[in-house]
Amino acid sequence: MKHLATMAACGLALCLPLFAQAQTPVHSSRQNAQEIAAAFGSPFQDQDDRNPNWDADRDRDWHREHDRDHDRNWDADRDRAYHEHGYRGVLAPEWQGKFDSYYQRWLNYRATNNDDQMRSMERRMQDIMRNYNIPPNVPYGDIASGGR
């Protein structure tokens, strides 16, 4: 019997830490964040309570504004390039290459009076011009790299 009592006491001593852990409440990270915000204050607390996706919304707004700035800068660069160099250098390199190819072919078809092919090249150049908001009355040579 004495031996049984000693074993029970040892078992109880080993289980006490487990009972102590079971008594502490388990909080989610959201609850912990709310407790920390309550203790130290958070300027975003109201935002977080109303909209759980507040960070995503804030990021989306930042990107939207950044994109607007980027577009304004791109437009300003394009306009500056036009005033300094006409429409040369306005097209992206890939599209400039295509436009130059169409322009050279257009010149060749024009020289040989091949009206059908000449109109085909004009349509292709005008499509590129439309995509870059270049007015349709701008001469093709002002856009092509090699000029006239």
Buried (B, 14 or more C-beta within 10 A) or exposed (E): EEEEEEEEEEEEEEEEEEEEEEEEEEEEEEEEBBEEBEEEEBEEEEBBEEEEEBEEEEEEEEEEEEEEEEEEEEEEEBEEBBEEEBBBBBBEEEEBEBBBBBBEBBBEBBEEEBEEBBEBBBEBBBEBBEEBEBEEEEEBBBBBEEEE
